[in-house]
Amino acid sequence: MRRELFPWTTHILSIFHAQAELTDAKVPSHFYSYSFALNPDWPRKYSMQPEIQAYFRAITDQYKIEPHIRFRSTVETAEWQEATASWHVTVKNHASGQTYTLRARALVSAVGSLSVPNACDIPGHEKFRGPLFHSAQWDNSFDWAGKDVVVVGNGCSATQFVPIMTGRGPHETTSTSAAPTPNAVKSLTQFSRQAHFLAERENPPYSALFKACMRHVPLAMRAYRAKIYADMERDFAGFDVASGAPIRADLKTTNEAYVRKMAPERYWEHLLPRHEIGCKRKVLDTDYLACLWRENMELVPDDPIEGIEEHGVRTRSGRFVRADAIVRATGFQTHKLLFPMTIRGRDGVSLEEHVSQTQPLYSLAAIAASNLWE
């Protein structure tokens, strides 16, 4: 049986290219790994992008996956053929520009919901003369040292790269020092719209003794992985509307106390969410609150951008903020299932048409036979 994968990227490591070396995992590394390929050598609880890349590179080599990957290729359409009980899949090779078709007995989508960035809809964006990119499509050629940078949005991605751009290296400890480092931006102005629940995230390095235990003590890694799972699932009971209220209240109190402890008081009102905890994704604090003390960092929560001009942005109040570059951390097109592919199941009904008539949770199971998975 032939198995093929179709990533947009040019090589296996570029699948994890976003934000260069700025990002780290949002899940503990001993859990953010395959159960059949545990790694005793993770350097810290939440590993950085180069370490995650190295892990996936090793897995790719060990299981000889790369020969099955067709790089710079995307699936454009997949249509169910009842007569042959198979999928008719149209693939585009973006390197050659050619389009070809395949037949598949099973079709697995691994595009995820955080893969297609929202487009820039700010008026005048086409006029801007500097780099303007989404954080998921990071421009690795951009050197931000000494530059004026505008950041739009304040989700998970922004809370990771903003502290580093304003002065903290990816492996430095938390610091509230107001003085930026030599490789920091000259100024970073971040425009935010809604507050997120920011939770404390400890990220201690693992000692040599801990790694040795993980490597040599039978079932040690399995037990540690199970503990991480249990810790992450512990708060799930808080999602019950009635019985979970005390858990949510405790989490809210803990998060608010942490924000007041770490952030400048002038930002408290704009950093404390007004919505119920659990309604939106909780964000782990990767020194974001600490960086708000820096002299080259400004958070603008109450004067949104009205337009982009050649050399900066203009806000609702008329203020002009100069920018050498604009980084958008404005989310993804999560409301479109399996976007940008077009999936057609029985009787030629598209996934979008089916979703409009039923619950999305059951759409993949109902649109065709049982050999389409996400």
N, C-alpha and C positions, 0 to 999 in steps of 0.2 A: 504494500500500500504506500503510495507516494504522499508525503506531507510537505506542504509549502507554507511559508510565512511571507507576508507582504507589508513590510514597513516602508514609510516614506523616506527614511533616513538613508545615508550613504554607507554607513558601516555600523557594526554592532554597538560600539561605544557611543555613537552619536544618538542612539535611541534615548540616552540619558543625558543629552547635551544641555538641556534648559538651564539657564542661569549660570553657565560655566561652572566654577568651583564654589559658587555662593551657597548652594543649598545643602541641607542635610536631611536625613529621614525624619518623618513625623511620627514614625512608629519605631520602637526599639529594634535594633538590628537583629538580635537573636530571634525576633518574631517576623521581621521584615526580610525573610529568607525562606527558601524552600525546605519543607519538612524532610525531603529525601537528600538534601545537601546542606546540612548544618555546618556552620563555620565557627570554629573555636577561637579564631584570631581577630574577631571584631575589636577595634582599638578602644571603643567607647560605647556607651549605651545607644546613642543616636549617631550613626556614622555619617561622614561627609560624602559628597557626591563621588569623588575619585575612588573612595573605598568601596562604594556600592558598585561603581563601574567595574572595578577589578573583580569583584565577586561574580557579577554576571558574565564577564569575559571568561572567567575560569569555568563557569558552568557551560557556557557555549562551547568551549574547547573540549571539556570532559565528555560531553554528550554529542559532540560532532553535529551541532545544530546549524552552523553557518552554511554548509552546502545546501540546506533546504530553504534558505532565506533569499528572497528576490528583492534586493535593495532598490530604493528610489521607485517603488511601485505602490500603487493603491488600487484597491477594489472599488470600481465605480458602480457596478450593479451586480445583483445576484437574483436570479429568477428561478423559481421552483418549476421543474418540468415533471408533471404528473406521470407522463408516459414512461419515463425512464427512472422515476423516483430519484432524481438527482438535481443538483443545482447547476445552473448555467451561469458562470461567473465571468464578468468582463473586467479585465485588469489593464491598467495603463502603466507603462514604463516611462517614467518622467525623464530618464536619461536619454532614451532614444526617441521618445515621443510616440512610440508605437503602442497600439492597443490590440490585445489578443484575448481569447476566451479559453476557459477551462471548464471541465465538468467535475463536480465533486459530489461524493456520496454524503459527506458531512461538512458542515460549515460552522466555524467557530469565530465569533467576533471578540476581539480583545482591544477594541478601540477605546473603551472606557468612556466616562462622561466628562473627563477633564483633559480632552485632547485637542479640541478645536476652539481656539481663543475667540472671544467676542471681537467683532470688528470695531474699529475706531469710528465712533459716530459724532465726535466733537467737531463742530463747524470749523473749517479752515485748516484741518489737519494736513491737507495736501500741500499747503503753502510752507510748512515748516522746513527749514533748511538743514537741520541737524538730524541725527539718528532718532527715529521714533519707532519703538518696537514693543511688543507684548513680552512680559516676563517669561512666558513659555517659549518664546522664539528669540532668545537672548542673542544680541549682536556681540559675538566674542571679539570682534575687532575694536570695540569701543573701549577706550581707556578713560575712565571717569576721574582720574586724579587731577585735582585742581579745576574741575569743571563745575558749572552750574547745572544741576539736574532737577527736573520736575518729575515727581512720581504721582500717578493717578491711580487711586485705589489703596486699600489697606487690608487685603485678605491675607491668607496664609503665606503666599509668596512674598508679598511686600514686607511682612514682619521678619522674613529671613534675609533678604538682600539689603534692606535699608540700613540695618546696623553695620553691615560690612562696608557698604559704600561710604558711610559717614565716619568710619574710622576703626572698626574692630576687625582684625584678621579672623579667618575661619576657625583657628584653633586657639585664639586668645580667650582668657577668662573674662567674665562679665566686668565691665568697668563703667562708672558713671562720670569719668573724666570729661571735662568740657573741651579739652584740647584735642583736635583731630590728628590722626597720624599723617605722615607725609604722602601716603598713597590714597588719602581720602578725597572726597569731592570738596570743592570750594564751598558749595552750598547745596543742600537738598531740601526742596519744598515739596511736601507731600499733601495732596488733597484727598481727604477722606469723606465718606458719606455716612456710613453707619459704623457704630462701635461693635466690636466682637468681644466675646468672653475670652480673656487672655489668662491662661493657666501657667503656673510656674512649671518649668521643665528643668530638672537637674540632669546633667549630662557628664557624669564622672568617667574618667578614663579607666579602663580595666587593667588591673595589675598583672604582672607576669604569673603570679601564683593563681589568679582567677582563670587566666587563659589555660594554664596547665591543667587545672581541674576540669575545665570544659573539654579539654582534649583527651585526658587520660582516665578520668573517673567515669565508670560506666553509668550511662543514663543521666549524667549531670546536665548536659545540654537539653535533654528532653524535659527534665524536671524544671530547669530555669525557664524554658520556653513556656511550659504549662503555667508557671507562676505569672509570667508576663500576661498570658492570655486571661488568667483569672483576674488580675489587677485591672485589665482593660474592660472586662465584662462586668466588673463590680457595680458600676454606676448605671448599668442598663435598666435596672429596676426603676430608675428615676423617670423613665419614659411613660410609665403608667400614669394616666392623668390624675387619678385620685390618690392611690397609695404611694406614688412616687413624689408627691409634693414635698415631703420633708427632705428627701434626698436633694431635690432641685434647690430648695431653699438653702441647704447647707453648702452646696456647691456655689451658689450665687454669693453667699456671704464670704466664702473663702476667696473667690475670684476678686470681689470688690476690695477686700482687705489687701490682697496682693498688689492690685493696681495702685491703690493709695500709698502703699509702701514704696513702690518702685518708680512711679512716674511723677513728673512735676505737677504741682497742685493746679496750675493754670489749665492743665489738660484733663483733669479728672472728669469733669462734666461730659466731655466728649469721648472718653474712653470707657465709660460705664454704660453698658447696653440697657435699653429700656424694654427689650423683649424678653420673653421667658427663656431661661437657659435650656438648651436642647433644641430650640427652634432652628438654630443655625449651627454650623460646625464650630466646635470649640477650637481655639487657636493656641498652640503651645508657644510660649514666649521664648524666643531665641535672642534675648538681649534687646528686643525692640523697645521695651519701656525704658531701659537704661539709656538707650541712644537718644531719647527725647531730651536729655539734659545737655546734649552737645551744642556748641555754639554755631555749628554749621548745619543744624537740623531744625526745621520748622514744620509743624503740623498745622494744616489749615482745614478745620472741620466745618466752617460756617460761611465760607465765601467761595462757592463752586466756580469751576472754569466755565466761562461762556463761549470762548473761542480760542483757537490756536492761531498765532501769527508767525511771521517768518522767523523771529528770534525769541519766541517765548509764548506765554499764555496770558489771556486777559480774563479777569474774574468778573463776577456779577457786580461787584462794587466799583469796577473800573480799574482796579489795580493791575499793573503789568508786572509779570514775573519773568525775568530773563531766563532762558534755558539753552544750554548747549545740546542737551538731549532730553527726550521725554520717554519715560518708561511707564508702560501701562500694566497695572496689576488689576485688571478689570474683569476677571472671571472668564468663564467658558460657556459654550452653547450647550448647557446641560439638559435643556428641554427637548432636544431633538434626539430620538433614539437612533443609535448606530450611524449618526450623521458623520460624514457626508455621503455615505453609501445609500443607494436606492435598493431596498429589499422588497421583492414581490413574491408572495406565497401562492397558495391555492387560488385558482381563478384569476390570477393576475392582480390580486389586491395588494396594494403597497402597505408597508408597515405604518406609514403616516395615516393612510385611510383607515386602517384597522384600529389604530390608537384612538382616532376621533370617535369611534363607536363602542369602545370597550375600555377596560382598565389596563394601563400600560404594563402592570405587573405580569399579566397573563398574555401579553401580546406575542412574545416570541414563541410561546408554546402553541398558540392557536393559529398563527399565520401560516404554518406549514407543518410538515411532519416533525418527528422528534429529533431530527438531526440538524437543528439549528440551535446553537448555544451562544450565550454571551458570558 
